[in-house]
Amino acid sequence: LAAQKEDRALIVNEDLAYPIAIGHDLYGEIVAFARRAGSVVIVSDANEHVTRIARSIGRPLRARVVAFDLGERRKRLTTIERVLESLLEEGVDRRTTLVGVGGGVASDLFGLAAALYMRGIPYAHVATSLVSMVDAAIGGKTGVNLRGGKNLAGVFSDPRAVFCDASALKTLPVRSLREGLAEIVKAAILAGEEFFTRLERLAEEPFARWPWERVIAEAVRVKTAIVADDRLELGRRELLNLGHTFAHAFERASSYRIAHGAAVALGLRAAGLLALRLGRFDKTSHARVVALIRSLGLPLRTTIPVEVILNAMAADKKKRDGRLRFVLPNAIGDVEFGVECGRSDIVAALGRLRELPTASSPR
Ligand SMILES: NC(=O)c1ccc[n+]([C@@H]2O[C@H](COP(=O)([O-])OP(=O)(O)OC[C@H]3O[C@@H](n4cnc5c(N)ncnc54)[C@H](O)[C@@H]3O)[C@@H](O)[C@H]2O)c1
C-alpha cells in the first residue's frame, strides 16, 4: 500500500492515519495486509455475494469466516453481543485483527464489536457496498441503532485499513448502488462545481460505464479531508450530515422501510428547500441538485405526514439545548452547519416534499 498505483487507481489516503485502498480485485492487497497483521478472524455479512468475497480472502489465509445475518433492523446491541460471543468461541485474543466484510451495516457493527471486544482489538474493513466505500467505512464512526433512533449508541474508533474493491459493485443490487450515489451527490455538493458537474455528466451514462474507482476516490477524498480536521465531530465534520437530520427522521418514521441512501436523497431535497425558504440558497442550484437526484433514479417525494417526520426528528442526536440544527447549502461548494430555524420553516419545507417537483416549479 506504500505507493500510489495510478493504473489500478489504488490510492493511499493522506488525510487520515490509516490507508484506504480503492481499486478492482484487491484480494492480493487485502491478503498481504492480513499477513502483516498476523492472526486474523474474518466476520462477514451473511449475504451470499458478500460471504463469497469473505471466503476468497479467508482461503489463502486459512482464516475462518464467521457470517452474521445483518440488515438495518439487526444493527442492534443484541447483534453486537452475538458477534462478541462468537469471537470468544473462535478463541480470538487481543492480538487478533478483526477483518469485517460487508456494507455500511457491517462496518458500523463489526467496527463497534472490535472496539468493545476485550476493550478493543485492531479492525480492518473490506467495503462491499457503495455506501460503505464512500461513507460508512471511512472516518471511524461505529454504532448501532436504539429503539429511539439511528446510530444512537457507538464509539469513534479508527480502523487499521479500509479496502474499497469496486469489483464488488457488480453484484450489488441497483437499489443499493443508488443509495451510495445519494452520499456521492452529498459529497459533490460539499466539494463544489468540478465534482458536481462531473456527476451531472456521468448521470447520463449507464452505471456499467462509470469509472467507479475514480468516483469513489473523489467522494472519499471529500470525506477524509473534512474528517481529518475534526475527527470527533466537534464542529466542521457536521458538514457531512448535509441532508441527514431529515434523512434519519425519514428512516425512523418509515420504520426503516425507506433505506438510508433513499432517505439521504430526500433529505438533500429537504435541506435545499429549507435553505431556499430561508433565502440562503438559489433556485438554479437547487433545481440542479433536484435534477441530479432524479436522473440517478433516487426518490424526491415522500407522503409521510409532516407531523410524523417532526416527531421522528425530535430524537436527533445533533440537537443542542433542545433545538434542531441543520446543515444547509448556500451554494454548490458552500455548505454551512449549525443553522437553527423556526418550526414553521421546517414544516413548510417538509410540506413541499409531499409533491414531486414539476417542470414549472422544479423545486
Ligand atoms: N458510520 C458512518 O459514518 C456511516 C455513514 C453512512 C452510512 N452509515 C450506515 O450504513 C448503513 C447503510 O449501509 P449499506 O447501504 O451498505 O447497507 P447494508 O450494509 O445493509 O448493505 C445493503 C445491502 O446490500 C447487500 N450487499 C452488500 N454488499 C453487497 C455486494 N457486493 N453484492 C450484493 N449485495 C451486497 C447487503 O447484504 C444488504 O442487503 C446504515 O446503517 C447507515 O447508518 C454509516
The ligand as a Gaussian input file, in Angstrom:
#p B3LYP/6-31G(d) Opt

LIG

0 1
 N      -20.507000       5.269000      10.156000
 C      -20.750000       6.136000       9.197000
 O      -20.071000       7.141000       9.065000
 C      -21.881000       5.854000       8.250000
 C      -22.013000       6.652000       7.100000
 C      -23.032000       6.325000       6.187000
 C      -23.882000       5.272000       6.421000
 N      -23.722000       4.528000       7.572000
 C      -24.599000       3.395000       7.821000
 O      -24.501000       2.462000       6.742000
 C      -25.701000       1.704000       6.684000
 C      -26.149000       1.570000       5.251000
 O      -25.113000       0.931000       4.510000
 P      -25.453000      -0.034000       3.283000
 O      -26.379000       0.663000       2.368000
 O      -24.173000      -0.535000       2.769000
 O      -26.321000      -1.177000       3.974000
 P      -26.057000      -2.731000       4.131000
 O      -24.773000      -2.991000       4.785000
 O      -27.278000      -3.301000       4.765000
 O      -25.958000      -3.220000       2.610000
 C      -27.076000      -3.090000       1.750000
 C      -27.496000      -4.453000       1.174000
 O      -26.552000      -4.854000       0.191000
 C      -26.050000      -6.159000       0.489000
 N      -24.699000      -6.167000      -0.061000
 C      -23.591000      -5.548000       0.415000
 N      -22.576000      -5.700000      -0.438000
 C      -23.023000      -6.424000      -1.481000
 C      -22.448000      -6.885000      -2.694000
 N      -21.179000      -6.603000      -3.026000
 N      -23.223000      -7.611000      -3.530000
 C      -24.528000      -7.864000      -3.245000
 N      -25.124000      -7.438000      -2.134000
 C      -24.384000      -6.729000      -1.255000
 C      -26.195000      -6.301000       1.984000
 O      -26.281000      -7.656000       2.380000
 C      -27.526000      -5.572000       2.213000
 O      -28.606000      -6.430000       1.900000
 C      -26.718000       2.431000       7.555000
 O      -26.898000       1.711000       8.743000
 C      -26.065000       3.763000       7.854000
 O      -26.446000       4.296000       9.101000
 C      -22.740000       4.808000       8.464000

